Amino acid sequence: MEERRRNPWSGRVAVTGASGALGSALCKGLQRRGATVIGISRSPAPQTPQGDEDDPIQDWLVWNGHIDAALEALLLTVDVLVINHGVNPLGRRDAKAIAETLQANLVSAQDLIGLFLRQTHQLPDQRRVHRELWVNTSEAEVGPAFSPIYEVSKRSLGTLLTLQSLDAPCIVRRLVLGPFRSGLNPYGPMSAGFVAERILDLAAWDLRLIIVSFNPCTYLLAPLAMGMDALYGRLCTRPTTTNTQLNNKFNADP
Ligand SMILES: NC(=O)c1ccc[n+]([C@@H]2O[C@H](COP(=O)([O-])OP(=O)(O)OC[C@H]3O[C@@H](n4cnc5c(N)ncnc54)[C@H](OP(=O)(O)O)[C@@H]3O)[C@@H](O)[C@H]2O)c1
């Protein structure tokens, strides 16, 4: 615990979409800062070419986008989970594109968020204080992404995340990123390496809303949208009661 106070990166960090442009840049940046990195990916662990100075990522879990026992067991052991995976169907609007995009960007991300928060509630205090959930929602939450299905998936993810953050038992950081070059967006003006370094710098300053964008409107609209969603959620929904809280109440009742 003392070690983590001196260096916020001394824990175990799992990153989904680890073989993608941002995922691999985040893994490298985290590892350089001293974190133990676990890549979660649909692909096998990358082989580091001989003579390459980069260390291979320390640990790797192959998943199919769904929760299974191996993923559950792994997430219990990590301090930080970065939900980063995603797809963009670009110009498509067919039923398959809608189903695949909602499944990857919204349903599987929500499954992971739910699991991580449930696990965190059940952990002892000394483990819980180090748990952090990072979710990559995208600037598409508050602006056009020239891909309506992608926008819907990321906006819904962001709105639900705001609700879930109201009762979260751990730190929740939201990554709101402008366009960068990757498999998902070949035309982005920023590089994934630049974006990853800015994310890690801003997280080290303990920012919960991490915005990396050249669009000044995003710095105004993202906090505004989050604030409005949070107010709406507080006014119209009840706090979540966890099983742990219910058990405590039950045990305390005479
Ligand atoms: N590029 C941009 O302009 C931009 C802007 C704002 C936000 N973002 C967000 O940044 C995140 C990373 O994207 P990227 O730009 O780095 O694109 P990328 O290089 O295509 O990486 C995305 C990764 O997500 C994983 N993935 C794809 N389909 C999946 C599925 N159906 N189920 C589970 N995982 C899947 C894949 O990694 P594995 O093969 O390792 O599983 C893929 O490499 C995404 O959430 C994206 O929405 C991107």
The ligand as a MOL file (V3000), in Angstrom:
LIG
                    3D

  0  0  0     0  0            999 V3000
M  V30 BEGIN CTAB
M  V30 COUNTS 48 52 0 0 0
M  V30 BEGIN ATOM
M  V30 1 N -9.4660 6.2600 -33.1460 0
M  V30 2 C -10.2320 7.2680 -32.7720 0
M  V30 3 O -10.3330 8.3070 -33.4500 0
M  V30 4 C -10.9630 7.1950 -31.4580 0
M  V30 5 C -11.4790 8.3720 -30.9100 0
M  V30 6 C -12.1450 8.3140 -29.6820 0
M  V30 7 C -12.2640 7.1010 -29.0190 0
M  V30 8 N -11.7560 5.9800 -29.6000 0 CHG=1
M  V30 9 C -11.9350 4.7390 -28.8520 0
M  V30 10 O -10.6500 4.2200 -28.5170 0
M  V30 11 C -10.7500 2.8070 -28.3010 0
M  V30 12 C -9.5660 2.1280 -28.9880 0
M  V30 13 O -9.7510 2.2070 -30.3830 0
M  V30 14 P -8.5670 2.4340 -31.4290 0
M  V30 15 O -8.8510 3.7240 -32.0830 0
M  V30 16 O -7.2460 2.1910 -30.7770 0 CHG=-1
M  V30 17 O -8.9550 1.3310 -32.5100 0
M  V30 18 P -8.3210 -0.1050 -32.8410 0
M  V30 19 O -6.8780 0.0290 -33.1590 0
M  V30 20 O -9.2270 -0.6860 -33.8750 0
M  V30 21 O -8.4770 -0.8770 -31.4480 0
M  V30 22 C -9.7360 -1.3390 -31.0040 0
M  V30 23 C -9.5430 -2.7290 -30.4380 0
M  V30 24 O -10.7670 -3.1620 -29.8370 0
M  V30 25 C -10.8020 -4.5920 -29.8940 0
M  V30 26 N -12.0660 -5.0190 -30.4800 0
M  V30 27 C -12.5310 -4.7700 -31.7240 0
M  V30 28 N -13.7340 -5.3550 -31.9050 0
M  V30 29 C -14.0420 -5.9770 -30.7460 0
M  V30 30 C -15.1340 -6.7750 -30.3290 0
M  V30 31 N -16.1690 -7.0340 -31.1340 0
M  V30 32 N -15.1130 -7.2750 -29.0650 0
M  V30 33 C -14.0750 -7.0230 -28.2370 0
M  V30 34 N -12.9980 -6.2850 -28.6050 0
M  V30 35 C -12.9900 -5.7820 -29.8430 0
M  V30 36 C -9.6350 -5.0440 -30.7890 0
M  V30 37 O -8.5510 -5.3800 -29.9400 0
M  V30 38 P -8.1310 -6.9140 -29.6750 0
M  V30 39 O -7.8830 -7.5270 -31.0280 0
M  V30 40 O -6.8980 -6.7790 -28.8380 0
M  V30 41 O -9.2570 -7.5720 -28.9490 0
M  V30 42 C -9.2520 -3.7770 -31.5200 0
M  V30 43 O -7.9150 -3.7650 -31.9100 0
M  V30 44 C -12.1460 2.4100 -28.8350 0
M  V30 45 O -13.0360 2.2230 -27.7600 0
M  V30 46 C -12.5650 3.6140 -29.6460 0
M  V30 47 O -13.9590 3.7320 -29.6890 0
M  V30 48 C -11.1140 5.9970 -30.7820 0
M  V30 END ATOM
M  V30 BEGIN BOND
M  V30 1 1 1 2
M  V30 2 2 2 3
M  V30 3 1 2 4
M  V30 4 1 4 5
M  V30 5 2 4 48
M  V30 6 2 5 6
M  V30 7 1 6 7
M  V30 8 2 7 8
M  V30 9 1 8 9
M  V30 10 1 8 48
M  V30 11 1 9 10
M  V30 12 1 9 46
M  V30 13 1 10 11
M  V30 14 1 11 12
M  V30 15 1 11 44
M  V30 16 1 12 13
M  V30 17 1 13 14
M  V30 18 2 14 15
M  V30 19 1 14 16
M  V30 20 1 14 17
M  V30 21 1 17 18
M  V30 22 2 18 19
M  V30 23 1 18 20
M  V30 24 1 18 21
M  V30 25 1 21 22
M  V30 26 1 22 23
M  V30 27 1 23 24
M  V30 28 1 23 42
M  V30 29 1 24 25
M  V30 30 1 25 26
M  V30 31 1 25 36
M  V30 32 1 26 27
M  V30 33 1 26 35
M  V30 34 2 27 28
M  V30 35 1 28 29
M  V30 36 1 29 30
M  V30 37 2 29 35
M  V30 38 1 30 31
M  V30 39 2 30 32
M  V30 40 1 32 33
M  V30 41 2 33 34
M  V30 42 1 34 35
M  V30 43 1 36 37
M  V30 44 1 36 42
M  V30 45 1 37 38
M  V30 46 2 38 39
M  V30 47 1 38 40
M  V30 48 1 38 41
M  V30 49 1 42 43
M  V30 50 1 44 45
M  V30 51 1 44 46
M  V30 52 1 46 47
M  V30 END BOND
M  V30 END CTAB
M  END
